[in-house]
Amino acid sequence: MRYRLAVLLLALLLAGGALSEGLLCVVAPGVTALVDESGADRIPNGTYEGIFAVREGELYAVGRRGEYRLCNGDGQLLGETSFGMICDEGDCLIYRDGALYGAMNARGEVILEAAWSQLTSGGAGSWLAMEGDILDDQPDEILVVDAEGEAQPTGVYALGGLSSVSDGRMPFMTTGGLYGAIDAEGRVAIAPRLRYLGAFSGGMAIFSDGEGMGLMDVDGRVIIPAEYSLLERSAGLIVGAREDGLDVFSPDGWTLLASLPGRGLEASLPEDGLVVRDGTLTRLYGENGALVLQGGAELTIAHGTSGQFIASDGAWGEACQWLVNPDGSAASDRRQRILPLCPGRYAWMEMDGSEYYSAELGGIQTSWDYGSIRYGLMDGSGVPLTAAEYREIRWLGGERLLMVSQDAVRLADLNGATVRAWMTGEGESADVGESTD
């Protein structure tokens, strides 16, 4: 639990929040603020050292690392409790005070005191908890805690702490390294007999019986037999790799859509597609099974936005990446790097390099200057909307981007036009107000 919260907190801080109901967390060097879509302050820059969204558009954590308070979208502090970390679990907020976890409601009122080494919501005003040290090699009993804070033993002991309850199930691992799942009331729903069990999503989870990987439902019924060395899911497809080929299934796992024979085939599932590699060729198929793109072994495919893909067929730093439309046609010129931002928008990278001769490698090599990396903004047709002059570009959500240059942090629209800017330098920041230029 503590690791899950730490990862969540770090991701939120790095992402800088997202737009929901017109509110944005602006977190960049020299700037920490909460503003609305027009750039008007809800929490002015400099009020707090840190800020991140807890529940988008509604609840935020403000303060400094290790000492945050809950506030609403108007910047009003809620409750009296400070915390080191916090996580929205829908029906409550799980927070950490020191090394212990508790729960509060959306008004910042503590509804379960921080007294547990592990805590996750079971829904309906109850929690699953642990009291022991998850870092030792001793299993800890999973407890069910009610709204009054009374704990009831479940008789289920687990190593490695708690994960989240999803689809009414929480996987756990026993001392023998076997996996099972309990329900939100702490009852064993799937006996610990598996070598691996992932989180449930859409009523299904990937599992391994030690011989192979398969897919099961929340009651432990097998949907796809454990016959695969690797099983991967996306929103549109499931693919399983066997020694002699690949099987492609519908997203619910019940329908076999295609079998691709061939030894040593590898597969991956970028959004809206399937990539198959055989050591010499790389093929990209659409979700409908049509061949979209084919190239050599060096070709790699990543998902873009709006059904597009990002293709690459060269080494890092080379101008070897381009946008690919769903029909396989090129949508852009080649760039050194392309990063998806939001529907129809990408960041593209420029970086300086110098050639030198390497006797050890037997030829001309390039030394890349990572300090020279700059990003520009382009649309889904590959048309540049700004020059590559920013140290960072990221999507805040909706129709707003954050664009960080050497001397300024800019809130911009999707065409790169400045909505508001903060001039920065040497850790100081000065607000230069709003602009439509």
Secondary structure, DSSP 4 states (H G I P E B T S, - for coil): -HHHHHHHHHHHHHHT---BTTEEEEEETTEEEEEETTS-EEE-TTS-SEEEEEETTTEEEEEETTEEEEEETTS-EEEEEEESEEEE-SSSEEEEETTEEEEE-TTS-EEEEEEESEEEEEETTEEEEE-S-TTSSS-EEEEEE-TT--EEEEEEEEBS-----BTTBEEEE-TTS-EEEE-TTS-EEEEEEESEE---BTTEEEEE-SS-EEEEETTS-EEEEEEESEEEE-SS-EEEEETTEEEEE-TTS--EEEEEE-TT-EEE--TTEEEEE-SSEEEEEETTS-EEEEEETT-EEEE-STT-EEEE-S-TTSS-EEEE-TTS-B-S--BSEEEEEETTEEEEEE--EEEEEETTTTEEEEEE-GGG-EEEEEETTS-BSS-S-BSEEEEEETTEEEEE-SSEEEEE-TTS-EEEEEEEETTEEEEEEE---
